[in-house]
Amino acid sequence: MEIKIKLYGRYREIAGKEEFQFKVNGDTIWDVIDKFVKKYSVIEKDKKFIMVLKNNTYASFDEKIEEGDTVTISPPVVSGG
């Protein structure tokens, strides 16, 4: 299936683009994250903490995806204190 990926923060810099079409063999957000991390292994340490939206709504990693969805991927938010 093919979906659109939108990137923010340093992920955009790592990939060298803001958005692109992405072919996924799977049916959940986790499948998207897993393939994305394999393609850009430098973000492996972020894998479980990546912030994700599906069609502009926050989504969990086990949420189902469908052909044509847009998945937005952002680095984890860290606060000091």
N, CA, C and O atoms as a GROMACS GRO file, in nm:
protein
  324
    1MET      N    1   0.084  -0.116   0.000
    1MET     CA    2   0.000   0.000   0.000
    1MET      C    3   0.089   0.123   0.000
    1MET      O    4   0.202   0.117   0.047
    2GLU      N    5   0.038   0.233  -0.052
    2GLU     CA    6   0.116   0.356  -0.059
    2GLU      C    7   0.047   0.465   0.022
    2GLU      O    8  -0.074   0.487   0.011
    3ILE      N    9   0.127   0.533   0.103
    3ILE     CA   10   0.078   0.643   0.185
    3ILE      C   11   0.171   0.763   0.166
    3ILE      O   12   0.278   0.750   0.107
    4LYS      N   13   0.128   0.878   0.216
    4LYS     CA   14   0.213   0.996   0.215
    4LYS      C   15   0.275   1.012   0.353
    4LYS      O   16   0.206   0.999   0.454
    5ILE      N   17   0.405   1.041   0.356
    5ILE     CA   18   0.476   1.069   0.481
    5ILE      C   19   0.511   1.218   0.483
    5ILE      O   20   0.564   1.272   0.386
    6LYS      N   21   0.481   1.283   0.594
    6LYS     CA   22   0.523   1.421   0.617
    6LYS      C   23   0.618   1.420   0.736
    6LYS      O   24   0.594   1.351   0.835
    7LEU      N   25   0.725   1.497   0.726
    7LEU     CA   26   0.829   1.497   0.829
    7LEU      C   27   0.846   1.636   0.890
    7LEU      O   28   0.828   1.738   0.824
    8TYR      N   29   0.880   1.636   1.019
    8TYR     CA   30   0.907   1.761   1.090
    8TYR      C   31   1.038   1.750   1.166
    8TYR      O   32   1.091   1.641   1.187
    9GLY      N   33   1.089   1.866   1.206
    9GLY     CA   34   1.210   1.871   1.288
    9GLY      C   35   1.330   1.811   1.218
    9GLY      O   36   1.346   1.822   1.097
   10ARG      N   37   1.412   1.747   1.297
   10ARG     CA   38   1.537   1.693   1.241
   10ARG      C   39   1.512   1.576   1.146
   10ARG      O   40   1.600   1.542   1.067
   11TYR      N   41   1.395   1.515   1.152
   11TYR     CA   42   1.365   1.406   1.057
   11TYR      C   43   1.360   1.461   0.915
   11TYR      O   44   1.402   1.394   0.821
   12ARG      N   45   1.309   1.581   0.901
   12ARG     CA   46   1.305   1.645   0.769
   12ARG      C   47   1.448   1.667   0.718
   12ARG      O   48   1.477   1.645   0.601
   13GLU      N   49   1.536   1.710   0.808
   13GLU     CA   50   1.676   1.732   0.771
   13GLU      C   51   1.745   1.600   0.736
   13GLU      O   52   1.821   1.594   0.639
   14ILE      N   53   1.719   1.496   0.813
   14ILE     CA   54   1.781   1.366   0.787
   14ILE      C   55   1.739   1.310   0.652
   14ILE      O   56   1.822   1.260   0.576
   15ALA      N   57   1.610   1.319   0.621
   15ALA     CA   58   1.557   1.265   0.496
   15ALA      C   59   1.586   1.357   0.377
   15ALA      O   60   1.586   1.312   0.262
   16GLY      N   61   1.609   1.486   0.405
   16GLY     CA   62   1.634   1.581   0.296
   16GLY      C   63   1.510   1.623   0.221
   16GLY      O   64   1.520   1.678   0.111
   17LYS      N   65   1.394   1.598   0.280
   17LYS     CA   66   1.268   1.640   0.217
   17LYS      C   67   1.158   1.650   0.322
   17LYS      O   68   1.166   1.591   0.430
   18GLU      N   69   1.055   1.725   0.289
   18GLU     CA   70   0.944   1.749   0.382
   18GLU      C   71   0.838   1.641   0.374
   18GLU      O   72   0.776   1.604   0.474
   19GLU      N   73   0.815   1.590   0.254
   19GLU     CA   74   0.715   1.484   0.237
   19GLU      C   75   0.748   1.398   0.116
   19GLU      O   76   0.817   1.442   0.024
   20PHE      N   77   0.696   1.275   0.117
   20PHE     CA   78   0.718   1.183   0.007
   20PHE      C   79   0.619   1.068   0.015
   20PHE      O   80   0.558   1.044   0.119
   21GLN      N   81   0.603   0.998  -0.096
   21GLN     CA   82   0.520   0.879  -0.100
   21GLN      C   83   0.602   0.763  -0.044
   21GLN      O   84   0.723   0.756  -0.064
   22PHE      N   85   0.536   0.674   0.027
   22PHE     CA   86   0.604   0.566   0.098
   22PHE      C   87   0.525   0.438   0.080
   22PHE      O   88   0.406   0.434   0.112
   23LYS      N   89   0.588   0.334   0.030
   23LYS     CA   90   0.521   0.204   0.016
   23LYS      C   91   0.545   0.123   0.142
   23LYS      O   92   0.658   0.111   0.189
   24VAL      N   93   0.437   0.068   0.197
   24VAL     CA   94   0.443  -0.006   0.322
   24VAL      C   95   0.381  -0.144   0.304
   24VAL      O   96   0.273  -0.158   0.246
   25ASN      N   97   0.450  -0.246   0.354
   25ASN     CA   98   0.394  -0.381   0.359
   25ASN      C   99   0.350  -0.404   0.502
   25ASN      O  100   0.428  -0.453   0.584
   26GLY      N  101   0.229  -0.371   0.532
   26GLY     CA  102   0.176  -0.382   0.668
   26GLY      C  103   0.050  -0.300   0.676
   26GLY      O  104   0.006  -0.239   0.578
   27ASP      N  105  -0.009  -0.298   0.795
   27ASP     CA  106  -0.136  -0.227   0.805
   27ASP      C  107  -0.150  -0.138   0.929
   27ASP      O  108  -0.260  -0.094   0.962
   28THR      N  109  -0.037  -0.112   0.998
   28THR     CA  110  -0.045  -0.025   1.116
   28THR      C  111   0.060   0.085   1.110
   28THR      O  112   0.154   0.079   1.030
   29ILE      N  113   0.042   0.184   1.194
   29ILE     CA  114   0.140   0.292   1.207
   29ILE      C  115   0.276   0.232   1.243
   29ILE      O  116   0.379   0.278   1.193
   30TRP      N  117   0.277   0.130   1.330
   30TRP     CA  118   0.404   0.068   1.369
   30TRP      C  119   0.481   0.018   1.247
   30TRP      O  120   0.603   0.030   1.242
   31ASP      N  121   0.410  -0.039   1.149
   31ASP     CA  122   0.475  -0.086   1.027
   31ASP      C  123   0.541   0.030   0.953
   31ASP      O  124   0.650   0.014   0.897
   32VAL      N  125   0.476   0.145   0.952
   32VAL     CA  126   0.531   0.264   0.889
   32VAL      C  127   0.657   0.308   0.963
   32VAL      O  128   0.761   0.331   0.902
   33ILE      N  129   0.647   0.319   1.096
   33ILE     CA  130   0.761   0.362   1.178
   33ILE      C  131   0.878   0.265   1.160
   33ILE      O  132   0.992   0.307   1.143
   34ASP      N  133   0.849   0.137   1.164
   34ASP     CA  134   0.954   0.036   1.150
   34ASP      C  135   1.028   0.050   1.018
   34ASP      O  136   1.151   0.047   1.015
   35LYS      N  137   0.956   0.067   0.909
   35LYS     CA  138   1.020   0.082   0.778
   35LYS      C  139   1.096   0.214   0.769
   35LYS      O  140   1.205   0.219   0.713
   36PHE      N  141   1.038   0.320   0.824
   36PHE     CA  142   1.103   0.451   0.823
   36PHE      C  143   1.237   0.444   0.898
   36PHE      O  144   1.338   0.495   0.849
   37VAL      N  145   1.238   0.382   1.014
   37VAL     CA  146   1.360   0.371   1.095
   37VAL      C  147   1.464   0.283   1.023
   37VAL      O  148   1.584   0.311   1.032
   38LYS      N  149   1.420   0.180   0.954
   38LYS     CA  150   1.515   0.097   0.879
   38LYS      C  151   1.580   0.177   0.766
   38LYS      O  152   1.697   0.157   0.734
   39LYS      N  153   1.502   0.266   0.705
   39LYS     CA  154   1.554   0.350   0.596
   39LYS      C  155   1.650   0.456   0.650
   39LYS      O  156   1.750   0.487   0.586
   40TYR      N  157   1.618   0.513   0.766
   40TYR     CA  158   1.700   0.617   0.828
   40TYR      C  159   1.744   0.569   0.966
   40TYR      O  160   1.691   0.613   1.068
   41SER      N  161   1.840   0.480   0.969
   41SER     CA  162   1.880   0.412   1.092
   41SER      C  163   1.935   0.504   1.200
   41SER      O  164   1.943   0.464   1.316
   42VAL      N  165   1.974   0.626   1.164
   42VAL     CA  166   2.026   0.720   1.262
   42VAL      C  167   1.921   0.754   1.370
   42VAL      O  168   1.957   0.801   1.477
   43ILE      N  169   1.794   0.731   1.342
   43ILE     CA  170   1.690   0.762   1.440
   43ILE      C  171   1.641   0.640   1.517
   43ILE      O  172   1.538   0.645   1.583
   44GLU      N  173   1.714   0.531   1.509
   44GLU     CA  174   1.676   0.407   1.578
   44GLU      C  175   1.646   0.430   1.726
   44GLU      O  176   1.551   0.373   1.780
   45LYS      N  177   1.725   0.512   1.793
   45LYS     CA  178   1.706   0.534   1.937
   45LYS      C  179   1.575   0.605   1.969
   45LYS      O  180   1.527   0.599   2.082
   46ASP      N  181   1.516   0.672   1.871
   46ASP     CA  182   1.389   0.743   1.890
   46ASP      C  183   1.267   0.654   1.868
   46ASP      O  184   1.155   0.693   1.902
   47LYS      N  185   1.287   0.537   1.814
   47LYS     CA  186   1.180   0.454   1.757
   47LYS      C  187   1.053   0.447   1.843
   47LYS      O  188   0.943   0.466   1.791
   48LYS      N  189   1.066   0.420   1.971
   48LYS     CA  190   0.947   0.403   2.056
   48LYS      C  191   0.885   0.535   2.100
   48LYS      O  192   0.777   0.537   2.160
   49PHE      N  193   0.952   0.646   2.071
   49PHE     CA  194   0.907   0.776   2.123
   49PHE      C  195   0.865   0.874   2.014
   49PHE      O  196   0.827   0.987   2.044
   50ILE      N  197   0.873   0.833   1.889
   50ILE     CA  198   0.835   0.919   1.778
   50ILE      C  199   0.690   0.962   1.794
   50ILE      O  200   0.603   0.883   1.833
   51MET      N  201   0.665   1.089   1.763
   51MET     CA  202   0.527   1.140   1.766
   51MET      C  203   0.469   1.124   1.626
   51MET      O  204   0.534   1.153   1.526
   52VAL      N  205   0.345   1.076   1.619
   52VAL     CA  206   0.287   1.045   1.489
   52VAL      C  207   0.142   1.091   1.482
   52VAL      O  208   0.066   1.082   1.578
   53LEU      N  209   0.106   1.140   1.364
   53LEU     CA  210  -0.032   1.177   1.334
   53LEU      C  211  -0.076   1.098   1.211
   53LEU      O  212   0.004   1.072   1.121
   54LYS      N  213  -0.201   1.062   1.208
   54LYS     CA  214  -0.260   0.999   1.090
   54LYS      C  215  -0.370   1.091   1.042
   54LYS      O  216  -0.467   1.116   1.114
   55ASN      N  217  -0.356   1.141   0.921
   55ASN     CA  218  -0.454   1.233   0.864
   55ASN      C  219  -0.482   1.350   0.960
   55ASN      O  220  -0.598   1.385   0.985
   56ASN      N  221  -0.374   1.408   1.012
   56ASN     CA  222  -0.378   1.527   1.100
   56ASN      C  223  -0.438   1.505   1.237
   56ASN      O  224  -0.478   1.601   1.303
   57THR      N  225  -0.446   1.380   1.282
   57THR     CA  226  -0.495   1.348   1.416
   57THR      C  227  -0.392   1.258   1.485
   57THR      O  228  -0.344   1.162   1.426
   58TYR      N  229  -0.358   1.291   1.612
   58TYR     CA  230  -0.263   1.207   1.684
   58TYR      C  231  -0.308   1.062   1.680
   58TYR      O  232  -0.426   1.031   1.692
   59ALA      N  233  -0.210   0.972   1.662
   59ALA     CA  234  -0.242   0.830   1.646
   59ALA      C  235  -0.147   0.745   1.730
   59ALA      O  236  -0.034   0.785   1.758
   60SER      N  237  -0.195   0.628   1.768
   60SER     CA  238  -0.111   0.532   1.839
   60SER      C  239  -0.045   0.441   1.735
   60SER      O  240  -0.091   0.432   1.621
   61PHE      N  241   0.062   0.374   1.776
   61PHE     CA  242   0.136   0.290   1.684
   61PHE      C  243   0.055   0.170   1.634
   61PHE      O  244   0.086   0.116   1.528
   62ASP      N  245  -0.048   0.129   1.707
   62ASP     CA  246  -0.126   0.013   1.663
   62ASP      C  247  -0.247   0.052   1.578
   62ASP      O  248  -0.327  -0.034   1.540
   63GLU      N  249  -0.261   0.179   1.548
   63GLU     CA  250  -0.373   0.224   1.465
   63GLU      C  251  -0.355   0.177   1.321
   63GLU      O  252  -0.244   0.178   1.268
   64LYS      N  253  -0.464   0.136   1.259
   64LYS     CA  254  -0.463   0.086   1.121
   64LYS      C  255  -0.443   0.201   1.022
   64LYS      O  256  -0.487   0.313   1.045
   65ILE      N  257  -0.375   0.170   0.913
   65ILE     CA  258  -0.359   0.266   0.805
   65ILE      C  259  -0.426   0.209   0.681
   65ILE      O  260  -0.446   0.088   0.667
   66GLU      N  261  -0.460   0.301   0.589
   66GLU     CA  262  -0.523   0.262   0.464
   66GLU      C  263  -0.454   0.333   0.349
   66GLU      O  264  -0.389   0.436   0.368
   67GLU      N  265  -0.468   0.278   0.231
   67GLU     CA  266  -0.414   0.337   0.110
   67GLU      C  267  -0.451   0.486   0.104
   67GLU      O  268  -0.567   0.522   0.123
   68GLY      N  269  -0.351   0.571   0.077
   68GLY     CA  270  -0.376   0.714   0.062
   68GLY      C  271  -0.372   0.795   0.190
   68GLY      O  272  -0.381   0.917   0.184
   69ASP      N  273  -0.357   0.730   0.306
   69ASP     CA  274  -0.346   0.805   0.432
   69ASP      C  275  -0.220   0.891   0.430
   69ASP      O  276  -0.125   0.865   0.357
   70THR      N  277  -0.222   0.995   0.514
   70THR     CA  278  -0.104   1.076   0.538
   70THR      C  279  -0.059   1.052   0.680
   70THR      O  280  -0.136   1.070   0.774
   71VAL      N  281   0.067   1.012   0.696
   71VAL     CA  282   0.125   0.987   0.827
   71VAL      C  283   0.233   1.092   0.849
   71VAL      O  284   0.328   1.103   0.771
   72THR      N  285   0.218   1.169   0.956
   72THR     CA  286   0.314   1.273   0.991
   72THR      C  287   0.402   1.221   1.104
   72THR      O  288   0.353   1.171   1.205
   73ILE      N  289   0.533   1.235   1.086
   73ILE     CA  290   0.629   1.183   1.182
   73ILE      C  291   0.713   1.297   1.236
   73ILE      O  292   0.773   1.374   1.160
   74SER      N  293   0.717   1.308   1.370
   74SER     CA  294   0.794   1.413   1.437
   74SER      C  295   0.884   1.351   1.542
   74SER      O  296   0.852   1.247   1.599
   75PRO      N  297   0.999   1.415   1.567
   75PRO     CA  298   1.084   1.366   1.676
   75PRO      C  299   1.014   1.376   1.809
   75PRO      O  300   0.920   1.455   1.823
   76PRO      N  301   1.057   1.299   1.908
   76PRO     CA  302   0.996   1.307   2.041
   76PRO      C  303   1.019   1.446   2.102
   76PRO      O  304   1.120   1.511   2.076
   77VAL      N  305   0.924   1.489   2.181
   77VAL     CA  306   0.936   1.616   2.252
   77VAL      C  307   1.003   1.591   2.385
   77VAL      O  308   0.962   1.503   2.461
   78VAL      N  309   1.105   1.668   2.413
   78VAL     CA  310   1.178   1.654   2.538
   78VAL      C  311   1.172   1.785   2.612
   78VAL      O  312   1.192   1.892   2.555
   79SER      N  313   1.143   1.776   2.741
   79SER     CA  314   1.142   1.898   2.822
   79SER      C  315   1.242   1.882   2.935
   79SER      O  316   1.265   1.772   2.985
   80GLY      N  317   1.299   1.992   2.972
   80GLY     CA  318   1.396   1.989   3.082
   80GLY      C  319   1.329   2.027   3.213
   80GLY      O  320   1.212   2.067   3.215
   81GLY      N  321   1.400   2.016   3.315
   81GLY     CA  322   1.336   2.059   3.438
   81GLY      C  323   1.412   2.025   3.554
   81GLY      O  324   1.370   2.055   3.666
   0.00000   0.00000   0.00000
